[in-house]
Each structure stands twice: as structure tokens, then as C-alpha cells.
Amino acid sequence: NADSKFGQQLGAQSDELLPDEKVQILDGQAMQLRGTALRLTGDRDGAREALRRADGELLAVRGGKVASITWMRAQIFGDLGAIAEESGSSAESSRLYREAVAVLETNYPGSAVLLNSKARLAGYLARNGQLATAESMFSDIVHSQPDTSNLPPSFANVLRPYVDLLLKKGDDPKADAEIFAATQLMIRPGL
């Protein structure tokens, strides 16, 4: 991924890693993907265990300070946040979603992966009754991204709760304009 625009944005420098470190990172990523797949198929306990193991594997490589490890850890926090949310653990899910954002704000300010994590947090807030905060966060996200070419395809999914919030406003010209702006990002991610 180091040669891709997305990889460059994340600061991928895999050529500086030792072969054993690359293997350990790939093993951690494989465990992360397993955890995500288990979460999506409803196996929360298996997913939680796999994601925690993945995080441990990734942290073991140079103390977790490799660029690609940071965004993988943010994804792990997001998935663990989703599991906590599905399990009804509000405080834990909020903490994990916020941790994903914090890790990326420190290392990748203004990046597409940070916007994705912020949108996941905003979606969580919207689902938990913090509508004004969620709407403000979503609006900031939508208007902070002039270049849609670096957005991941998953961006459309994380913006969906924003469109749902806006649709509930009925005949509101400002909401209509926001729906248009958000859907432009949703239908053109990665272009």
C-alpha cells in the first residue's frame, strides 16, 4: 500500500521494516480482519478476542509506532467500539470510538482515515441521542473534504446516519443542501 495515494497519505514506510516485523504486522492485520469478519457475522466474543489479539500483535512491533499500525489500531478501536455498542456498554463504546479518533488526530490530522473514524463516532452519538453534536460533527466532516479522491469506499456507510438525521428535518432548505453535499461524498468515494 505504500505506493498508493492512500498509503502515502498514511505515511507508509514498509521498506524500513525488518522482514520479521513485516510478518508480525501482516499477522496482526490478518487477526484484525478475522475479528472484523467475526463481528459482522455476529460472533461478538470471538471478534473481541481476535481484535484484542491483533492489537497486541501490532503493539509488539516497535511499540506500535509504525505508521500502518496506527491506522490499523484505530480500526480495531472502532470495531471494539461497535461490539461494545451492540452489547449495550455505552461508556465503553464511547471511549473506544473516541480513542480511534484520538490516535488518528495525533498521527494523521486531516486524513481520510481520521474523517472515517470521526464519522463512526458521530454515527454513534446520533444513535445515542446526541443529535446536535452528531450533526455538527458530520457537517464538519462533509465540508472539510474538498478532494474526494482519497476517501475510502466505506465512507458512504459512515455518512448514512447523517443523511438519516437530515431527512427527519422535512422541508428544510439548509438540510436539503447538506443532504446534497453529503451524498456527493457518498456516491463518489475514492474517485
Secondary structure, 3 states (H helix, E strand, C coil): CCCCHHHHHHCCCHHHCCHHHHHHHHHHHHHHHHHHHHHHCCCHHHHHHHHHHHHHHHHCCHHHCCHHHHHHHHHHHHHHHHHHHHCCCHHHHHHHHHHHHHHHHHHCCCCHHHHHHHHHHHHHHHHCCCHHHHHHHHHHHHHCCCCHHHCCCCHHHHHHHHHHHHHCCCCCHHHHHHHHHHHHHHHCCCC
